[in-house]
Amino acid sequence: MEEVRTNATKNIPSTLIPQFYGKSHKDPDAFLFEFETLCRSYDYLKDAHKLKLFPSTLKGVAFAIG
């Protein structure tokens, strides 16, 4: 029997979603790498899925700027 793959994404527990506060001592590239890795591991492969999730990662100054 052939496996049927759907476009549905898995729910990511909020405790696993990385948070970016925009502090000058934090590396935004490292944060984006962590975010991308998390997305891939939960089958968030389409940009639309990532764009829905991304705002929840921004906190503090990073959220206020966006």
Number of C-alpha atoms within 10 A of each C-alpha: 3 4 5 5 6 6 9 9 13 11 9 15 7 9 7 9 16 15 18 21 15 17 11 7 6 11 11 14 9 10 15 14 11 14 20 14 13 16 21 12 11 12 17 23 14 12 9 9 14 16 11 10 15 15 14 14 16 17 15 12 12 15 14 10 9 8
